[in-house]
Amino acid sequence: MPDSPVINAPLQSAEENSLDGHDVATILNYYREPDDGSAPTPVVVSPGKVTNVRPAVEVPVMIQDISGRESSYTLESHGFQLYRHESSEKHFLNEDTIRTGYFAETEQMLKDLTGASLVRIFDHKVRRGPSHWHQLGENNTLSRGPLHRVHVDQSYHGAELVLQRHFPDEADGLKAKRWQIVNVWRPIKTVHQNPLAVVDARSVSDNDLVAADVHYVSSGHRAETWAVKPSSSHRWYYKYAQRPDEVTLIKCFDSDSANEARRTPHSAFEDPAFVDDDTDDANKSGRESIEVRALVLY
């Protein structure tokens, strides 16, 4: 992967989108810039609680279903990739088995896929709660649900903060070579409500990205993410009825500045076909998923 060429596949225009399959017209929540030009309100992570009051603007978008053409989208060409991988872990209820068995399994999967020499998972989130979980107040992390905000988990500077935090003695040497941060997002059950949308990274300008702080109260450290401003150029995709053996790989950072797909905004979204639908009880339960965040080093 380090020496792979960038694939310059043409973007699909709105006219080329035939609305076949399960393309979805929906709303995404983008960052709303304040009139005074101030920085984004920091997200605050304290024990048991995440506070996120950053203002958002609702933007109508069309999200294209990649079913049947999954192989056209890769980490190198688009910044995301659907990858078939069966996990030995099925329920994700035990933190110990997640951190041992599932972490090791996922790290090996990323090595096999990318050719990386070292993969280090540094964070993970299991989501089983409602979409409004941020508004639940104290202990809202116990009901952590999908995130309905367009974002990238690390800014360029934020990625360096992650590398420095997890490889404090080796960061300078590691930065001399290619390295990445890749999220691995897996459904725990087949997803209908609140699926995950990813954008073609090449359709997003750096001018659309705003550095935004995250403050961790317990440890005292800070992180930096990208909030994302709306643009009609963004091209959005998802996999309809994504199964547990279908993982979405999301490139949050790539040190290779020549690669057009360096960072990939993403967001949960609401599919109107599965909102207040009483015809299929199987689709009434909320989305269940796990994401792991990994440093990928070459």
C-alpha positions in Angstrom: 0.0 0.0 0.0 2.7 2.6 0.7 3.9 2.5 -3.0 0.4 2.1 -4.5 -0.6 4.7 -7.1 -3.5 7.0 -6.5 -6.5 5.9 -8.5 -8.2 8.9 -10.1 -11.6 7.4 -10.8 -14.1 10.0 -12.0 -16.6 11.4 -9.5 -20.2 10.5 -10.2 -22.4 13.5 -11.0 -25.9 13.9 -9.8 -27.1 13.1 -13.4 -25.2 9.8 -13.3 -26.9 8.8 -10.1 -29.8 6.7 -11.3 -31.5 6.3 -7.9 -31.4 2.5 -8.5 -31.2 0.2 -5.5 -31.3 2.0 -2.2 -30.0 5.5 -2.7 -31.3 7.8 0.0 -32.4 11.4 0.0 -31.8 12.6 3.6 -30.4 15.3 5.8 -26.9 15.6 7.2 -25.8 17.8 10.1 -22.8 20.0 9.0 -20.9 22.5 11.1 -22.5 26.0 11.3 -19.8 28.7 11.5 -20.6 31.4 14.0 -21.0 35.0 12.7 -18.1 36.2 14.9 -15.6 33.8 13.4 -14.8 32.2 16.7 -13.4 28.6 16.9 -15.8 25.6 17.2 -17.1 25.0 20.7 -15.0 22.2 22.2 -16.4 18.8 22.9 -15.8 17.9 26.6 -15.3 14.3 27.6 -15.6 13.7 31.3 -16.1 10.5 33.3 -19.3 9.0 32.0 -20.4 12.0 30.0 -19.7 13.6 26.6 -20.9 17.2 26.0 -21.3 18.3 22.4 -23.2 21.5 21.9 -21.5 22.6 18.7 -24.0 24.3 16.4 -25.0 22.5 13.2 -26.9 23.2 10.0 -29.1 20.7 8.3 -28.3 20.1 4.7 -30.2 17.9 2.2 -28.0 15.3 0.5 -28.3 12.3 -1.7 -26.4 9.3 -0.4 -25.6 6.6 -3.0 -25.7 2.9 -2.2 -22.5 1.1 -3.3 -24.1 -2.4 -3.3 -22.9 -4.4 -6.3 -19.9 -2.1 -6.9 -18.2 -2.2 -3.6 -14.8 -3.0 -5.2 -14.8 0.4 -6.9 -14.1 2.2 -3.7 -10.7 1.8 -1.8 -8.8 3.5 0.9 -6.3 4.7 -1.7 -8.7 6.1 -4.2 -11.6 7.3 -2.2 -10.5 7.2 1.5 -13.0 4.5 2.4 -13.4 0.8 1.6 -15.9 -1.9 2.3 -14.1 -5.1 3.3 -15.4 -8.6 3.8 -14.2 -10.0 7.1 -15.9 -12.5 9.5 -15.1 -11.8 13.1 -15.0 -14.5 15.8 -16.5 -12.0 18.1 -20.3 -11.7 17.7 -21.9 -9.8 20.6 -19.2 -7.3 21.8 -20.5 -7.3 25.4 -17.2 -8.1 27.1 -14.5 -5.4 27.3 -11.8 -7.9 27.9 -12.5 -10.1 24.9 -12.9 -6.9 22.7 -9.5 -5.6 23.8 -7.7 -8.9 23.4 -9.3 -11.1 20.8 -11.0 -8.5 18.6 -8.2 -6.0 18.7 -5.7 -8.6 17.7 -8.0 -9.9 14.9 -8.6 -6.4 13.6 -4.9 -5.4 13.7 -4.0 -8.5 11.7 -6.8 -7.7 9.2 -5.4 -4.2 8.6 -1.9 -5.6 8.2 -3.1 -8.1 5.6 -5.1 -5.4 3.7 -2.6 -2.6 3.7 0.8 -4.2 4.0 1.6 -2.2 7.1 4.5 -3.3 9.3 2.7 -2.3 12.6 -0.9 -1.6 13.5 -1.8 -0.2 16.9 -5.5 0.2 18.0 -5.7 3.1 20.4 -9.5 3.6 20.9 -12.8 1.9 20.4 -16.5 2.7 20.8 -19.5 0.3 21.0 -22.7 2.1 20.1 -26.1 0.7 21.1 -28.0 3.9 22.2 -30.4 6.4 20.7 -29.4 9.2 18.3 -30.0 11.9 20.9 -27.6 10.3 23.5 -25.6 13.5 23.8 -28.7 15.2 25.3 -29.1 12.6 28.1 -26.8 14.3 30.5 -24.9 12.5 33.2 -23.8 8.9 32.2 -24.8 9.4 28.6 -21.9 7.3 27.5 -23.8 4.3 28.9 -26.3 4.9 26.1 -23.8 5.9 23.4 -25.5 5.9 20.0 -24.8 6.9 16.5 -23.2 10.3 15.8 -25.3 12.4 13.5 -22.7 15.1 12.7 -20.3 15.2 9.7 -16.8 15.0 11.1 -13.3 13.5 10.8 -11.9 12.0 14.0 -8.5 13.7 13.7 -7.3 16.9 12.0 -3.8 16.8 10.6 -2.5 18.2 13.8 -4.8 16.0 15.8 -3.3 12.9 14.1 0.2 14.0 15.2 -1.1 14.3 18.8 -2.4 10.7 18.6 1.0 9.5 17.3 2.9 11.4 20.0 0.6 10.2 22.7 0.9 6.5 21.9 4.5 6.4 20.6 6.1 9.2 22.7 9.7 8.0 22.2 9.3 7.0 18.6 7.0 9.6 17.1 9.7 11.6 15.3 11.2 8.6 13.6 7.7 7.2 12.7 6.7 10.5 11.1 9.6 10.2 8.7 7.8 7.3 7.0 4.2 7.0 5.8 1.6 6.5 8.5 -2.1 6.6 8.7 -5.1 6.5 11.1 -7.8 4.2 9.9 -11.2 3.5 11.6 -12.7 0.0 11.2 -16.5 0.3 11.6 -18.5 -3.0 11.9 -22.2 -3.6 12.4 -23.0 -5.9 15.3 -26.4 -6.6 13.7 -27.4 -5.9 10.1 -28.0 -2.1 9.9 -31.2 -0.5 8.7 -31.7 2.5 11.0 -28.9 5.1 11.3 -26.5 3.6 8.8 -23.0 5.1 8.3 -22.3 7.4 5.4 -18.8 8.2 4.1 -17.8 10.9 1.6 -15.4 10.6 -1.3 -12.4 12.3 0.2 -11.4 13.8 -3.1 -14.6 15.8 -3.2 -13.8 17.6 0.1 -11.5 20.6 0.0 -9.3 21.5 2.9 -11.2 24.8 3.0 -14.3 22.8 4.1 -12.5 21.6 7.2 -12.3 23.5 10.6 -10.0 22.3 13.4 -12.1 21.6 16.5 -10.9 20.8 20.0 -11.9 17.8 22.2 -11.0 18.2 25.9 -10.6 15.1 28.1 -11.2 16.1 31.7 -9.8 13.0 33.5 -6.4 12.8 31.7 -6.1 16.5 30.9 -5.1 15.9 27.3 -6.7 17.4 24.2 -7.5 16.1 20.8 -8.2 17.9 17.6 -10.8 16.8 15.0 -12.2 18.3 11.8 -15.6 19.9 11.9 -16.9 20.0 8.3 -18.7 22.9 6.5 -21.3 22.1 3.9 -20.5 22.0 0.2 -22.4 20.9 -2.9 -19.2 19.2 -4.1 -19.4 16.4 -1.5 -20.2 13.0 -2.8 -21.8 10.6 -0.2 -22.0 6.8 -0.1 -23.1 4.0 2.1 -23.8 0.2 2.0 -27.4 -0.7 2.2 -28.3 -3.4 4.9 -24.6 -3.7 5.9 -23.9 -6.9 7.7 -21.6 -7.8 10.5 -19.2 -9.5 8.1 -18.9 -6.2 6.1 -16.7 -3.6 7.6 -16.3 -0.1 6.5 -12.7 1.2 6.6 -12.4 5.0 7.0 -9.1 6.8 6.5 -9.1 9.6 9.0 -5.5 10.6 8.2 -2.7 9.9 5.7 0.8 11.4 6.1 1.2 11.2 2.3 0.2 14.7 1.2 0.4 13.6 -2.4 -2.6 11.3 -1.9 -5.8 13.0 -2.8 -7.8 10.8 -0.3 -6.1 11.9 2.9 -9.1 12.3 5.2 -12.7 11.1 5.0 -15.6 12.9 6.6 -18.4 10.6 7.8 -21.7 10.6 9.7 -24.6 8.5 10.7 -27.8 9.4 8.8 -31.5 8.7 9.0 -33.0 6.6 6.3 -36.7 7.7 5.9 -37.6 4.2 4.9 -36.9 2.9 8.4 -38.3 5.7 10.5 -41.7 5.1 12.2 -42.2 2.0 10.0 -44.4 -0.4 11.9 -44.5 -3.0 9.1 -41.2 -4.7 10.0 -40.5 -5.2 13.7 -37.1 -6.6 12.9 -36.0 -3.1 11.7 -37.3 -1.2 14.8 -34.4 -1.8 17.0 -31.6 0.8 17.1 -28.3 0.4 15.3 -25.6 -1.6 17.0 -22.0 -1.2 15.9 -18.4 -1.1 17.0 -15.7 1.1 15.7 -12.0 0.8 16.4 -9.4 3.5 15.6 -5.9 2.3 14.6 -2.5 3.8 13.9 -1.3 2.1 10.7 2.5 2.4 10.3 4.7 1.5 7.4 
